[in-house]
Amino acid sequence: MAKWGEGDPRWIVEERPDATNVNNWHWTEKNAGPWSLDRIKELFKDLPLKSDLADITFTEVEKCDGEASASNRKGKLIFFYEWDLTIKWSGKLKDGSDKTYSGKVKVPNLSEENDVSELDIKISVKDSDDEGDKLKEIMFKTGKQVVREQISKYISSLKEEFSKGMILPKKDEVKPDAVKNLTSGFNKKINMTPVVSESKKQIGLKIDVTTLNLTQQFQCKANEFYDALTRIEMVTAFTRAHVKMDPTKGGKFELFSGNIVGTFEELVPGKKIVQQWRYKQWPEGHFSTVTFNITEKSDHTEVNLVQTGVPAGEADVTKENWQRYYWDSMKRAFGFGAFIV
């Protein structure tokens, strides 16, 4: 294996002015948050709702909390977004009084892990009387679909806007058709249940524990591996499931839709990560200690994982899950191991 910058074309900076990410091998990222905020507000600003029964308008976005980003690794585009929306609406019945009613639409779970058709959309009206309830019913039947359509427009325009310039052509390869734009496949949820043991939860009993000592080589730099375990968008990319994470000392994390939970005990960028870590199949309240020692070599990065306090009956399952859901998945997502197909 060649050293970085020596022989291996994935690491060579070729003679071109934009050759900082040749062959699109390295992880690059753009912040799509401010653009997304403006785009979502634009899509719902004074938007009329077509109805034979009422005149209803989405007036403005009252709340838009969250983040969005677009990333590129090995020529694949990965889009990450997570938003909590509150949209105002107002309207009146065509055959009712002249009173104008107002209300709100809440979308608390707009993210790449949820299909637009699965979004939880809540409708409310400020004045709940006969006319107000009729307007609310119209919003429930027709307004929800309009919200889904506008959100679909946001997702499409996000991918279109942030695909520009993310994937660079290889040397002497400038045809736009030569590169395919792919999303991360975040909606393909990982299900960890096929690899579980038959042991039951044991509360208040002494647990027989053991230690795992695993070593893996990754074709990346030490900081890249560290980022892959501490940056929420990168963790989301390789787990392909919802992630909650606060990468600070004492900060909590929740991976694989709650199958793995814990806290960060120590963080040394590019060198070391220590976590209190548990798998939900373990006896209730029992945590192990996981230490990642990260060492950058001349042509790869070596990671030594020491996990103490693993229930003895879960050792084989846990070892298999590290390989399957962490190492292999990271290598596929980020190109950290060329032998993974």
Short mmCIF file of the C-alpha atoms (twelve columns), coordinates in Angstrom:
data_MODEL
# 
_entry.id   MODEL 
# 
loop_
_atom_site.group_PDB 
_atom_site.id 
_atom_site.type_symbol 
_atom_site.label_atom_id 
_atom_site.label_alt_id 
_atom_site.label_comp_id 
_atom_site.label_asym_id 
_atom_site.label_seq_id 
_atom_site.Cartn_x 
_atom_site.Cartn_y 
_atom_site.Cartn_z 
_atom_site.pdbx_PDB_model_num 
ATOM 1   C CA . MET A 1   0.000   0.000   0.000   1 
ATOM 2   C CA . ALA A 2   1.398   3.378   -0.989  1 
ATOM 3   C CA . LYS A 3   1.998   6.197   1.455   1 
ATOM 4   C CA . TRP A 4   -0.238  9.230   1.337   1 
ATOM 5   C CA . GLY A 5   0.694   11.220  -1.731  1 
ATOM 6   C CA . GLU A 6   3.044   8.532   -3.060  1 
ATOM 7   C CA . GLY A 7   1.763   6.386   -5.864  1 
ATOM 8   C CA . ASP A 8   -1.851  5.745   -4.863  1 
ATOM 9   C CA . PRO A 9   -4.007  7.930   -7.198  1 
ATOM 10  C CA . ARG A 10  -6.624  8.417   -4.496  1 
ATOM 11  C CA . TRP A 11  -4.126  10.497  -2.512  1 
ATOM 12  C CA . ILE A 12  -2.294  12.219  -5.371  1 
ATOM 13  C CA . VAL A 13  -2.915  15.911  -6.012  1 
ATOM 14  C CA . GLU A 14  -2.902  16.132  -9.789  1 
ATOM 15  C CA . GLU A 15  -1.971  19.140  -11.893 1 
ATOM 16  C CA . ARG A 16  -5.240  21.037  -11.823 1 
ATOM 17  C CA . PRO A 17  -6.302  24.152  -9.897  1 
ATOM 18  C CA . ASP A 18  -9.091  22.372  -7.977  1 
ATOM 19  C CA . ALA A 19  -7.155  19.186  -7.199  1 
ATOM 20  C CA . THR A 20  -7.657  19.321  -3.457  1 
ATOM 21  C CA . ASN A 21  -10.000 16.325  -3.532  1 
ATOM 22  C CA . VAL A 22  -8.852  14.224  -6.456  1 
ATOM 23  C CA . ASN A 23  -11.222 11.451  -7.551  1 
ATOM 24  C CA . ASN A 24  -13.636 12.738  -4.862  1 
ATOM 25  C CA . TRP A 25  -12.049 10.352  -2.359  1 
ATOM 26  C CA . HIS A 26  -11.954 12.568  0.729   1 
ATOM 27  C CA . TRP A 27  -14.926 13.673  2.808   1 
ATOM 28  C CA . THR A 28  -15.998 17.197  1.883   1 
ATOM 29  C CA . GLU A 29  -18.959 19.050  3.289   1 
ATOM 30  C CA . LYS A 30  -21.121 22.121  2.757   1 
ATOM 31  C CA . ASN A 31  -23.364 23.742  5.365   1 
ATOM 32  C CA . ALA A 32  -26.886 23.795  3.909   1 
ATOM 33  C CA . GLY A 33  -28.519 25.267  7.024   1 
ATOM 34  C CA . PRO A 34  -28.911 28.967  6.106   1 
ATOM 35  C CA . TRP A 35  -29.967 28.123  2.553   1 
ATOM 36  C CA . SER A 36  -32.508 25.586  3.843   1 
ATOM 37  C CA . LEU A 37  -33.978 28.096  6.289   1 
ATOM 38  C CA . ASP A 38  -34.564 30.616  3.491   1 
ATOM 39  C CA . ARG A 39  -35.919 27.970  1.119   1 
ATOM 40  C CA . ILE A 40  -38.416 26.530  3.625   1 
ATOM 41  C CA . LYS A 41  -39.682 30.020  4.523   1 
ATOM 42  C CA . GLU A 42  -40.039 30.847  0.823   1 
ATOM 43  C CA . LEU A 43  -42.061 27.684  0.123   1 
ATOM 44  C CA . PHE A 44  -44.685 28.485  2.770   1 
ATOM 45  C CA . LYS A 45  -44.834 32.288  2.473   1 
ATOM 46  C CA . ASP A 46  -48.410 33.384  1.583   1 
ATOM 47  C CA . LEU A 47  -49.157 29.977  0.049   1 
ATOM 48  C CA . PRO A 48  -52.862 29.551  -0.845  1 
ATOM 49  C CA . LEU A 49  -54.693 26.272  -0.246  1 
ATOM 50  C CA . LYS A 50  -57.133 25.310  -2.998  1 
ATOM 51  C CA . SER A 51  -60.522 24.376  -1.562  1 
ATOM 52  C CA . ASP A 52  -64.158 24.688  -2.664  1 
ATOM 53  C CA . LEU A 53  -65.212 25.127  0.948   1 
ATOM 54  C CA . ALA A 54  -62.817 27.724  2.336   1 
ATOM 55  C CA . ASP A 55  -60.209 30.370  1.599   1 
ATOM 56  C CA . ILE A 56  -57.090 29.251  3.467   1 
ATOM 57  C CA . THR A 57  -53.509 30.512  3.241   1 
ATOM 58  C CA . PHE A 58  -50.254 29.338  4.797   1 
ATOM 59  C CA . THR A 59  -48.984 32.725  5.953   1 
ATOM 60  C CA . GLU A 60  -45.429 32.137  7.227   1 
ATOM 61  C CA . VAL A 61  -42.987 29.787  8.915   1 
ATOM 62  C CA . GLU A 62  -42.993 30.690  12.600  1 
ATOM 63  C CA . LYS A 63  -40.341 28.175  13.676  1 
ATOM 64  C CA . CYS A 64  -37.605 26.389  11.745  1 
ATOM 65  C CA . ASP A 65  -35.092 24.799  14.102  1 
ATOM 66  C CA . GLY A 66  -32.472 22.327  12.945  1 
ATOM 67  C CA . GLU A 67  -29.631 21.851  10.512  1 
ATOM 68  C CA . ALA A 68  -28.756 20.547  7.069   1 
ATOM 69  C CA . SER A 69  -25.566 19.656  5.207   1 
ATOM 70  C CA . ALA A 70  -24.377 18.043  1.986   1 
ATOM 71  C CA . SER A 71  -21.281 15.836  1.952   1 
ATOM 72  C CA . ASN A 72  -19.240 14.032  -0.655  1 
ATOM 73  C CA . ARG A 73  -17.208 10.854  -0.211  1 
ATOM 74  C CA . LYS A 74  -15.897 8.682   -3.050  1 
ATOM 75  C CA . GLY A 75  -18.149 10.456  -5.540  1 
ATOM 76  C CA . LYS A 76  -21.299 9.853   -3.492  1 
ATOM 77  C CA . LEU A 77  -23.418 12.722  -2.259  1 
ATOM 78  C CA . ILE A 78  -24.812 12.361  1.270   1 
ATOM 79  C CA . PHE A 79  -27.558 14.712  2.398   1 
ATOM 80  C CA . PHE A 80  -28.271 15.254  6.092   1 
ATOM 81  C CA . TYR A 81  -31.162 17.380  7.340   1 
ATOM 82  C CA . GLU A 82  -33.223 17.533  10.502  1 
ATOM 83  C CA . TRP A 83  -35.869 20.213  11.087  1 
ATOM 84  C CA . ASP A 84  -38.630 21.055  13.535  1 
ATOM 85  C CA . LEU A 85  -41.184 23.249  11.751  1 
ATOM 86  C CA . THR A 86  -44.144 25.359  12.850  1 
ATOM 87  C CA . ILE A 87  -46.157 27.008  10.051  1 
ATOM 88  C CA . LYS A 88  -48.954 29.552  10.538  1 
ATOM 89  C CA . TRP A 89  -52.195 29.454  8.545   1 
ATOM 90  C CA . SER A 90  -55.342 31.556  8.388   1 
ATOM 91  C CA . GLY A 91  -58.677 31.245  6.625   1 
ATOM 92  C CA . LYS A 92  -62.456 31.471  6.604   1 
ATOM 93  C CA . LEU A 93  -65.344 29.372  5.314   1 
ATOM 94  C CA . LYS A 94  -66.912 30.457  2.022   1 
ATOM 95  C CA . ASP A 95  -70.452 29.821  3.269   1 
ATOM 96  C CA . GLY A 96  -69.869 30.866  6.871   1 
ATOM 97  C CA . SER A 97  -69.527 34.117  8.734   1 
ATOM 98  C CA . ASP A 98  -66.927 36.686  7.763   1 
ATOM 99  C CA . LYS A 99  -64.702 35.682  10.680  1 
ATOM 100 C CA . THR A 100 -61.089 34.814  9.879   1 
ATOM 101 C CA . TYR A 101 -59.551 31.967  11.866  1 
ATOM 102 C CA . SER A 102 -55.890 31.179  12.425  1 
ATOM 103 C CA . GLY A 103 -53.931 28.115  13.407  1 
ATOM 104 C CA . LYS A 104 -50.660 26.266  13.127  1 
ATOM 105 C CA . VAL A 105 -49.134 23.266  11.390  1 
ATOM 106 C CA . LYS A 106 -46.348 21.459  13.247  1 
ATOM 107 C CA . VAL A 107 -43.844 19.090  11.617  1 
ATOM 108 C CA . PRO A 108 -41.468 17.933  14.380  1 
ATOM 109 C CA . ASN A 109 -39.652 15.159  12.533  1 
ATOM 110 C CA . LEU A 110 -38.539 16.364  9.118   1 
ATOM 111 C CA . SER A 111 -35.329 14.419  8.501   1 
ATOM 112 C CA . GLU A 112 -33.675 12.193  5.923   1 
ATOM 113 C CA . GLU A 113 -34.562 9.113   7.946   1 
ATOM 114 C CA . ASN A 114 -38.313 9.692   7.503   1 
ATOM 115 C CA . ASP A 115 -40.055 9.441   4.161   1 
ATOM 116 C CA . VAL A 116 -42.246 12.459  3.417   1 
ATOM 117 C CA . SER A 117 -45.293 10.197  3.532   1 
ATOM 118 C CA . GLU A 118 -44.343 9.161   7.107   1 
ATOM 119 C CA . LEU A 119 -44.076 12.677  8.537   1 
ATOM 120 C CA . ASP A 120 -46.045 13.451  11.677  1 
ATOM 121 C CA . ILE A 121 -48.047 16.559  10.738  1 
ATOM 122 C CA . LYS A 122 -50.195 18.152  13.466  1 
ATOM 123 C CA . ILE A 123 -52.937 20.697  12.764  1 
ATOM 124 C CA . SER A 124 -54.355 23.148  15.309  1 
ATOM 125 C CA . VAL A 125 -56.818 26.059  15.266  1 
ATOM 126 C CA . LYS A 126 -56.765 28.974  17.708  1 
ATOM 127 C CA . ASP A 127 -60.546 29.366  18.116  1 
ATOM 128 C CA . SER A 128 -62.235 25.994  18.396  1 
ATOM 129 C CA . ASP A 129 -65.900 26.505  17.494  1 
ATOM 130 C CA . ASP A 130 -68.072 25.042  14.710  1 
ATOM 131 C CA . GLU A 131 -66.468 27.074  11.920  1 
ATOM 132 C CA . GLY A 132 -62.988 26.763  13.347  1 
ATOM 133 C CA . ASP A 133 -63.319 22.990  13.624  1 
ATOM 134 C CA . LYS A 134 -64.536 22.786  10.017  1 
ATOM 135 C CA . LEU A 135 -61.473 24.727  8.868   1 
ATOM 136 C CA . LYS A 136 -59.271 22.439  10.931  1 
ATOM 137 C CA . GLU A 137 -60.866 19.415  9.257   1 
ATOM 138 C CA . ILE A 138 -60.205 20.901  5.808   1 
ATOM 139 C CA . MET A 139 -56.598 21.510  6.796   1 
ATOM 140 C CA . PHE A 140 -56.357 17.938  8.057   1 
ATOM 141 C CA . LYS A 141 -57.729 16.465  4.817   1 
ATOM 142 C CA . THR A 142 -56.180 18.831  2.255   1 
ATOM 143 C CA . GLY A 143 -53.589 20.959  4.010   1 
ATOM 144 C CA . LYS A 144 -51.435 18.002  5.070   1 
ATOM 145 C CA . GLN A 145 -50.929 16.994  1.448   1 
ATOM 146 C CA . VAL A 146 -49.901 20.533  0.515   1 
ATOM 147 C CA . VAL A 147 -47.350 20.520  3.359   1 
ATOM 148 C CA . ARG A 148 -45.929 17.217  2.083   1 
ATOM 149 C CA . GLU A 149 -45.707 18.606  -1.464  1 
ATOM 150 C CA . GLN A 150 -43.837 21.719  -0.330  1 
ATOM 151 C CA . ILE A 151 -41.456 19.672  1.812   1 
ATOM 152 C CA . SER A 152 -40.780 17.399  -1.175  1 
ATOM 153 C CA . LYS A 153 -39.892 20.513  -3.176  1 
ATOM 154 C CA . TYR A 154 -37.457 21.546  -0.433  1 
ATOM 155 C CA . ILE A 155 -35.728 18.144  -0.453  1 
ATOM 156 C CA . SER A 156 -35.466 18.095  -4.262  1 
ATOM 157 C CA . SER A 157 -34.084 21.626  -4.445  1 
ATOM 158 C CA . LEU A 158 -31.652 20.893  -1.578  1 
ATOM 159 C CA . LYS A 159 -30.175 17.999  -3.538  1 
ATOM 160 C CA . GLU A 160 -30.127 19.978  -6.777  1 
ATOM 161 C CA . GLU A 161 -28.552 23.087  -5.254  1 
ATOM 162 C CA . PHE A 162 -25.894 21.291  -3.208  1 
ATOM 163 C CA . SER A 163 -24.947 18.803  -5.907  1 
ATOM 164 C CA . LYS A 164 -23.332 21.693  -7.777  1 
ATOM 165 C CA . GLY A 165 -19.568 21.611  -7.412  1 
ATOM 166 C CA . MET A 166 -19.572 18.848  -4.792  1 
ATOM 167 C CA . ILE A 167 -18.306 16.169  -7.171  1 
ATOM 168 C CA . LEU A 168 -15.205 17.226  -9.090  1 
ATOM 169 C CA . PRO A 169 -14.256 15.648  -12.435 1 
ATOM 170 C CA . LYS A 170 -11.157 13.502  -12.558 1 
ATOM 171 C CA . LYS A 171 -8.212  14.661  -14.583 1 
ATOM 172 C CA . ASP A 172 -9.099  14.764  -18.310 1 
ATOM 173 C CA . GLU A 173 -12.680 13.819  -17.407 1 
ATOM 174 C CA . VAL A 174 -14.974 16.797  -17.658 1 
ATOM 175 C CA . LYS A 175 -18.198 15.281  -18.996 1 
ATOM 176 C CA . PRO A 176 -21.045 15.888  -16.551 1 
ATOM 177 C CA . ASP A 177 -22.564 12.477  -17.336 1 
ATOM 178 C CA . ALA A 178 -19.443 10.731  -16.034 1 
ATOM 179 C CA . VAL A 179 -20.415 11.125  -12.382 1 
ATOM 180 C CA . LYS A 180 -23.591 9.876   -10.727 1 
ATOM 181 C CA . ASN A 181 -25.239 11.710  -7.862  1 
ATOM 182 C CA . LEU A 182 -26.251 9.339   -5.081  1 
ATOM 183 C CA . THR A 183 -27.860 9.952   -1.726  1 
ATOM 184 C CA . SER A 184 -26.755 8.159   1.391   1 
ATOM 185 C CA . GLY A 185 -29.576 5.647   1.647   1 
ATOM 186 C CA . PHE A 186 -30.434 6.989   5.114   1 
ATOM 187 C CA . ASN A 187 -33.999 5.729   4.759   1 
ATOM 188 C CA . LYS A 188 -32.724 2.165   4.673   1 
ATOM 189 C CA . LYS A 189 -32.875 1.628   8.394   1 
ATOM 190 C CA . ILE A 190 -30.367 -0.767  9.942   1 
ATOM 191 C CA . ASN A 191 -32.047 -3.430  12.061  1 
ATOM 192 C CA . MET A 192 -29.690 -4.866  14.642  1 
ATOM 193 C CA . THR A 193 -32.114 -7.496  15.897  1 
ATOM 194 C CA . PRO A 194 -30.897 -10.395 13.656  1 
ATOM 195 C CA . VAL A 195 -27.668 -10.560 15.664  1 
ATOM 196 C CA . VAL A 196 -28.816 -10.943 19.256  1 
ATOM 197 C CA . SER A 197 -28.353 -13.520 21.941  1 
ATOM 198 C CA . GLU A 198 -31.015 -15.350 23.887  1 
ATOM 199 C CA . SER A 199 -29.951 -13.980 27.299  1 
ATOM 200 C CA . LYS A 200 -32.634 -12.196 29.306  1 
ATOM 201 C CA . LYS A 201 -32.404 -9.041  31.365  1 
ATOM 202 C CA . GLN A 202 -31.143 -9.611  34.863  1 
ATOM 203 C CA . ILE A 203 -31.664 -6.927  37.469  1 
ATOM 204 C CA . GLY A 204 -29.830 -6.998  40.763  1 
ATOM 205 C CA . LEU A 205 -27.793 -10.106 39.888  1 
ATOM 206 C CA . LYS A 206 -24.028 -10.406 39.572  1 
ATOM 207 C CA . ILE A 207 -22.995 -10.396 35.916  1 
ATOM 208 C CA . ASP A 208 -20.104 -12.458 34.597  1 
ATOM 209 C CA . VAL A 209 -18.158 -10.059 32.355  1 
ATOM 210 C CA . THR A 210 -15.229 -10.235 29.974  1 
ATOM 211 C CA . THR A 211 -12.992 -7.893  27.939  1 
ATOM 212 C CA . LEU A 212 -12.801 -7.503  24.169  1 
ATOM 213 C CA . ASN A 213 -9.538  -6.381  22.565  1 
ATOM 214 C CA . LEU A 214 -9.973  -5.691  18.840  1 
ATOM 215 C CA . THR A 215 -7.618  -4.119  16.305  1 
ATOM 216 C CA . GLN A 216 -8.567  -2.815  12.849  1 
ATOM 217 C CA . GLN A 217 -6.724  -1.000  10.064  1 
ATOM 218 C CA . PHE A 218 -8.395  1.792   8.126   1 
ATOM 219 C CA . GLN A 219 -7.233  3.519   4.961   1 
ATOM 220 C CA . CYS A 220 -7.670  7.044   6.238   1 
ATOM 221 C CA . LYS A 221 -6.044  9.594   8.481   1 
ATOM 222 C CA . ALA A 222 -6.464  9.492   12.243  1 
ATOM 223 C CA . ASN A 223 -8.554  12.659  12.311  1 
ATOM 224 C CA . GLU A 224 -10.879 11.226  9.655   1 
ATOM 225 C CA . PHE A 225 -11.574 8.152   11.770  1 
ATOM 226 C CA . TYR A 226 -12.070 10.323  14.867  1 
ATOM 227 C CA . ASP A 227 -14.539 12.510  12.943  1 
ATOM 228 C CA . ALA A 228 -16.427 9.425   11.750  1 
ATOM 229 C CA . LEU A 229 -17.274 8.617   15.384  1 
ATOM 230 C CA . THR A 230 -17.895 12.155  16.658  1 
ATOM 231 C CA . ARG A 231 -19.552 14.143  13.843  1 
ATOM 232 C CA . ILE A 232 -23.282 13.491  13.743  1 
ATOM 233 C CA . GLU A 233 -23.562 13.662  9.952   1 
ATOM 234 C CA . MET A 234 -20.770 11.121  9.501   1 
ATOM 235 C CA . VAL A 235 -22.160 8.805   12.187  1 
ATOM 236 C CA . THR A 236 -25.559 9.055   10.492  1 
ATOM 237 C CA . ALA A 237 -23.917 8.179   7.167   1 
ATOM 238 C CA . PHE A 238 -22.413 4.879   8.300   1 
ATOM 239 C CA . THR A 239 -25.167 3.805   10.724  1 
ATOM 240 C CA . ARG A 240 -27.968 4.751   8.304   1 
ATOM 241 C CA . ALA A 241 -30.278 5.322   11.258  1 
ATOM 242 C CA . HIS A 242 -31.307 8.164   13.549  1 
ATOM 243 C CA . VAL A 243 -28.462 9.526   15.689  1 
ATOM 244 C CA . LYS A 244 -28.466 11.673  18.826  1 
ATOM 245 C CA . MET A 245 -25.035 12.847  19.887  1 
ATOM 246 C CA . ASP A 246 -23.282 15.449  22.018  1 
ATOM 247 C CA . PRO A 247 -19.543 14.827  21.429  1 
ATOM 248 C CA . THR A 248 -18.311 16.530  24.594  1 
ATOM 249 C CA . LYS A 249 -17.065 15.123  27.892  1 
ATOM 250 C CA . GLY A 250 -20.153 13.819  29.673  1 
ATOM 251 C CA . GLY A 251 -22.241 14.206  26.509  1 
ATOM 252 C CA . LYS A 252 -24.684 11.442  25.633  1 
ATOM 253 C CA . PHE A 253 -25.123 9.490   22.408  1 
ATOM 254 C CA . GLU A 254 -27.823 7.247   20.991  1 
ATOM 255 C CA . LEU A 255 -27.163 5.164   17.855  1 
ATOM 256 C CA . PHE A 256 -29.018 2.656   15.694  1 
ATOM 257 C CA . SER A 257 -32.406 4.035   16.775  1 
ATOM 258 C CA . GLY A 258 -31.642 3.469   20.451  1 
ATOM 259 C CA . ASN A 259 -29.997 0.041   20.240  1 
ATOM 260 C CA . ILE A 260 -26.685 1.572   21.390  1 
ATOM 261 C CA . VAL A 261 -26.583 4.297   24.070  1 
ATOM 262 C CA . GLY A 262 -23.927 5.824   26.286  1 
ATOM 263 C CA . THR A 263 -21.826 8.846   27.241  1 
ATOM 264 C CA . PHE A 264 -18.452 10.249  26.224  1 
ATOM 265 C CA . GLU A 265 -15.880 10.119  29.042  1 
ATOM 266 C CA . GLU A 266 -12.773 11.315  27.196  1 
ATOM 267 C CA . LEU A 267 -12.156 12.894  23.794  1 
ATOM 268 C CA . VAL A 268 -8.672  13.502  22.390  1 
ATOM 269 C CA . PRO A 269 -9.055  14.560  18.726  1 
ATOM 270 C CA . GLY A 270 -7.332  12.163  16.350  1 
ATOM 271 C CA . LYS A 271 -5.987  10.004  19.198  1 
ATOM 272 C CA . LYS A 272 -8.466  8.627   21.701  1 
ATOM 273 C CA . ILE A 273 -12.175 8.239   22.536  1 
ATOM 274 C CA . VAL A 274 -13.506 6.708   25.768  1 
ATOM 275 C CA . GLN A 275 -17.188 5.892   26.149  1 
ATOM 276 C CA . GLN A 276 -19.606 4.360   28.606  1 
ATOM 277 C CA . TRP A 277 -21.436 2.079   26.174  1 
ATOM 278 C CA . ARG A 278 -24.313 -0.395  26.321  1 
ATOM 279 C CA . TYR A 279 -26.355 -2.543  23.968  1 
ATOM 280 C CA . LYS A 280 -30.061 -2.611  24.829  1 
ATOM 281 C CA . GLN A 281 -30.102 -6.450  24.892  1 
ATOM 282 C CA . TRP A 282 -27.820 -6.382  27.938  1 
ATOM 283 C CA . PRO A 283 -29.102 -6.638  31.522  1 
ATOM 284 C CA . GLU A 284 -30.826 -3.390  32.414  1 
ATOM 285 C CA . GLY A 285 -28.553 -0.596  33.651  1 
ATOM 286 C CA . HIS A 286 -25.314 -2.408  32.765  1 
ATOM 287 C CA . PHE A 287 -22.678 -0.401  30.857  1 
ATOM 288 C CA . SER A 288 -19.280 -1.357  29.483  1 
ATOM 289 C CA . THR A 289 -16.292 0.951   28.965  1 
ATOM 290 C CA . VAL A 290 -15.088 1.314   25.378  1 
ATOM 291 C CA . THR A 291 -11.704 2.849   24.605  1 
ATOM 292 C CA . PHE A 292 -10.681 3.658   21.029  1 
ATOM 293 C CA . ASN A 293 -6.906  4.189   20.720  1 
ATOM 294 C CA . ILE A 294 -6.265  5.736   17.311  1 
ATOM 295 C CA . THR A 295 -2.749  5.596   15.817  1 
ATOM 296 C CA . GLU A 296 -1.839  7.044   12.444  1 
ATOM 297 C CA . LYS A 297 0.774   4.981   10.586  1 
ATOM 298 C CA . SER A 298 2.708   5.836   7.420   1 
ATOM 299 C CA . ASP A 299 0.103   4.317   5.099   1 
ATOM 300 C CA . HIS A 300 -2.998  3.670   7.245   1 
ATOM 301 C CA . THR A 301 -4.582  4.289   10.639  1 
ATOM 302 C CA . GLU A 302 -4.683  1.554   13.253  1 
ATOM 303 C CA . VAL A 303 -7.506  1.479   15.780  1 
ATOM 304 C CA . ASN A 304 -7.287  -0.605  18.931  1 
ATOM 305 C CA . LEU A 305 -10.596 -1.045  20.724  1 
ATOM 306 C CA . VAL A 306 -10.639 -2.265  24.322  1 
ATOM 307 C CA . GLN A 307 -14.088 -2.935  25.763  1 
ATOM 308 C CA . THR A 308 -14.283 -3.909  29.432  1 
ATOM 309 C CA . GLY A 309 -17.384 -5.075  31.251  1 
ATOM 310 C CA . VAL A 310 -18.965 -7.005  28.368  1 
ATOM 311 C CA . PRO A 311 -21.438 -9.635  29.655  1 
ATOM 312 C CA . ALA A 312 -19.691 -12.963 29.003  1 
ATOM 313 C CA . GLY A 313 -22.711 -14.418 27.243  1 
ATOM 314 C CA . GLU A 314 -22.771 -11.426 24.886  1 
ATOM 315 C CA . ALA A 315 -19.079 -11.368 23.949  1 
ATOM 316 C CA . ASP A 316 -19.386 -13.148 20.599  1 
ATOM 317 C CA . VAL A 317 -22.460 -11.142 19.584  1 
ATOM 318 C CA . THR A 318 -20.801 -7.858  20.562  1 
ATOM 319 C CA . LYS A 319 -17.620 -8.702  18.664  1 
ATOM 320 C CA . GLU A 320 -19.655 -9.584  15.567  1 
ATOM 321 C CA . ASN A 321 -21.649 -6.352  15.838  1 
ATOM 322 C CA . TRP A 322 -18.476 -4.233  16.012  1 
ATOM 323 C CA . GLN A 323 -17.326 -5.826  12.770  1 
ATOM 324 C CA . ARG A 324 -20.675 -5.728  11.007  1 
ATOM 325 C CA . TYR A 325 -22.213 -2.434  12.097  1 
ATOM 326 C CA . TYR A 326 -19.100 -0.334  12.730  1 
ATOM 327 C CA . TRP A 327 -15.953 -1.442  10.869  1 
ATOM 328 C CA . ASP A 328 -17.495 -2.827  7.665   1 
ATOM 329 C CA . SER A 329 -20.136 -0.114  7.497   1 
ATOM 330 C CA . MET A 330 -17.581 2.687   7.998   1 
ATOM 331 C CA . LYS A 331 -15.367 1.247   5.288   1 
ATOM 332 C CA . ARG A 332 -18.247 1.103   2.855   1 
ATOM 333 C CA . ALA A 333 -19.549 4.596   3.657   1 
ATOM 334 C CA . PHE A 334 -16.237 6.443   3.640   1 
ATOM 335 C CA . GLY A 335 -13.846 4.270   1.622   1 
ATOM 336 C CA . PHE A 336 -11.722 3.529   4.690   1 
ATOM 337 C CA . GLY A 337 -10.979 0.017   3.438   1 
ATOM 338 C CA . ALA A 338 -10.550 -0.771  -0.258  1 
ATOM 339 C CA . PHE A 339 -11.147 -4.483  0.227   1 
ATOM 340 C CA . ILE A 340 -14.745 -3.929  1.325   1 
ATOM 341 C CA . VAL A 341 -17.060 -4.196  -1.696  1 
# 
